[in-house]
């Protein structure tokens, strides 16, 4: 344990940069190692700095954030297209569904990394060396 940890004061971890680093799919501790082993599976440890990542608890938050983003961006664009009557209803529904699925799949991994980065910065779920 370092002197700061012995005295009860822990070093501050910058929340914004940890979220951005996690969003990029990199370790929030060092910013170099990859977070994901494949698909949406988080590695147990960072291969660069050996930070333990196995105790993260992203749970459903990335999915909820994904719904929020997709709902506002894709459906907002759909409402604009409907208002300007650029497409008929059925082609618009097809394009909207395809765009929503595509954007949701693209956003899931970065959002999960951002949630893990936030948990690391706030020392949640074992990232602070304590039990929850």
Secondary structure, 3 states (H helix, E strand, C coil): CCHHHHHCCCCCCCHHHHHHHHHCCECCCCCCCECEEECCEECCECCCCCCECCCCCCCCHHHHHHHHHHHHHHHHHHHHHHHHCCCCHHHHHHHHHHHHHHHHHHHHHHHHHHHHHHHHHCCCCCCCCCCC
